[in-house]
Amino acid sequence: MKIKQIPGVPIQKSGGFHDTESRKDYDTPSVASEKFDILKERFFSINQWKSFSGAVFADFTLYNSNGNPIKQLPEVGDFIRIDIPGPGETEAKGYDWVEIINISHQQADESESYIMTCRPSQIPGITNNSHIAHFYSQASTSTFMIQREGSLIKAGIYGRNEKPNFNARFIDKIRNLLIALGGMCGFSKIQWKSLTDGLLDFT
């Protein structure tokens, strides 16, 4: 599979990757613009992502840098706690964590896009532990994007440089390896495809 080169998405250097997209085409740009406004609200409602992807998939909760859950628009420096099905990191009490490292917006006459990039992180609010609490290493990124071009709207998630996180306890190394290998073989793409499809489900 050829890696898509997308402005704003980190360059793939090594490890696994995925490009997961869903799209819908409408009769007119005005209808697409109306749907994009709804999509934008959903995109930034991270605490509600599970309701779009389905009950059997991961749960997402937005946190600030102090380690407190928040209900507001995400900002660079915020964190997302991910509760994936199955056993999680013992040190992180069963959760995986990512930090939001970039949010950008571009707009032209008939196009508009939002991009949010995250990378595996330590647990926020704990200053005496810099351990990466995620099954992927800190070199990995996940970039979430929504886009409108004329009458087309799209939701995409792009994984880059995905490698297992071996900077962990022995039992967590095994867990991280198994989940990372599963993700690199395409199992995480099922989760992400469910989310992108759900974000565009306006029925």
N, C-alpha and C positions, 0 to 999 in steps of 0.2 A: 504493500500500500504506500502510495506516495504521500509524503508529508505536505500539508497545505502551508504555504507561506502567507501568513495573515498579519497585516500591520497591527502592532500592539501585542502580539502573541510572542513569547520568548522563543528564541531559536532552538531547535532540537539539536543537541550535541551528542548525547549518548543515552542508552537506556531505552525504555519503552515510551510509547506515545500513543495518542488517539485523537481523532477528530470526530466529534459527535455533533450532528446538526439535525434540526427539524425546521421545516419551512411551510409557509402557507401563502398562497397567491390569491388576491382578491380582484374584484371587477374593476375597481378604481383606486387611485392613490389616496383619495379622501377616506375611503373605507379602511384601507390599510393603516392610515394615520390614526384613525379612531381606535383600531385594535392595538396599535403600537402603544398608545397611551395606557391601555390596560396592561399590556405586556410589561411596560416599564415599571408600573406599580408592583406587579408580581415579582419582577426581577430583583427589586430592592427590598422586598419583604422576605428576607432570608429565613426568619422564624416560621414562615408559612410554606416553605418549599416542600416539606413532607406531604402537605395536603395536595400538592400538584403531582408529585411523583408516585404516591401510593403508600399504603400503610405498611407494606412489607419491605420498603426500602429505607434508606438512611434518614435520620432526623438531624436537622441543622438548627443551631441556636447561636445568635449573635452576642458577642461579649465585647466589653471595652478592655483597654490595656491594664486595668486594675483587677480584671478577673470577675467582673460583675455582669450578669446578663442584662441586655438593653433592648428596648423596643423603639428603635429609631432608624433613620437611614444609615446605612453602613458608611464608614469613612476609612481612609487609609490609616493603618495602625490599629484598627479593630481586629477581632479574632472571631473565628467560627468554630464552635465545638461540633464535632460530627459523631453521631452515634450510629455506627453501621451494624447490621445484624450479625450476631455471633460474638465471640469473645473479643474484648478490646485490650488495650495495653494495661497491664496491671498497675503500673506506676501512675498512669493517667486515669485510673478508676474506670477503665473500660471505654474511654473516649479517644478520639483522634482530634488534633488541633491544627488549624491553619491560620496564618496571618494575612490580612488584606494588604498587599504591597503596592497596588496601583488601581486607580479608578479614573477612567477617561471618558470624554464625551466628544463626539464629532458630529457636525451637522452641516448640510448643504441644502440646496433648493428642494430636491426630491429624495434625499437620503439622510439618515440619522443613525448613530450607533452609540452604544455604551459598552465599555469593557471593564471587567473587574478581574484582577489577577491575584491569586493566593498561593502561598507556599507553606509547607509543613513548618510548624513552629513549636516552641516550648509552651508550657501551660501559662497563660497570662496571670499576672499578679503574684507569681512565685519568683522571688528575686534570687534565691539561693540555688536554683536548679535551671541550668540552660539546656537540659536534655530535650531533644526533639521528640515530641509526643505524637508520632504519626508512623504509619507503616512504610511511608516513602521517606527518603532522605530530604534534607533541606534544599538540595539542588533541583528537586522536582517542582513543577508548577502546574496549577490548574487555572485556566483563563476562561471566564464566563462572558459571553457576548450576546447582546440582542441588537438587531439591525433592521432597518427599513430602507428599501430601495424601490421607489415608485410604488407599485401595487403589491410588492413582495415583502413579507416580514420573516425574520429568521431568529432562532435561538440556537446558540452553539456553545459547546464546552470543549476545550482543547487541552489535553494533557501533554506535557513535555518533560523529557529527561527523567523519566520515572524509574527509580532504583530503590531496592529495599533499604530500610533504615536498620543498619547493624549496630548503631551506637545505642544499645539498649541491654537490658538484662537478658540472660540466656533464653528464658521462656518467651520473652517478647521478641527476641531475634527470630525464633522459629515462627512465631505468629506473624511477624512483619514479612518474613520471607514468603510464607504461604499466601498471605493476602496480596502482597505485591505481585507475586507471580500470577495469581489469579487475575489481578487487574491488568497486568501486561498481556495476558492471554485473551482479554476481551470481556471478562466478567464485569468489570467496573463500567464498561461501556453500556451494559444493559441498564445499570442504575442511572447513568447520565442521560441515556436516550429516553428513559421513562420521565425524567425531569424536563428535558427540552420539549418532549411531546406534550406533557402536562401544562407547561407554561403557555403553550399555543392552543390549548383546548378551551375554546370560548363557548362551548355548547352548554 
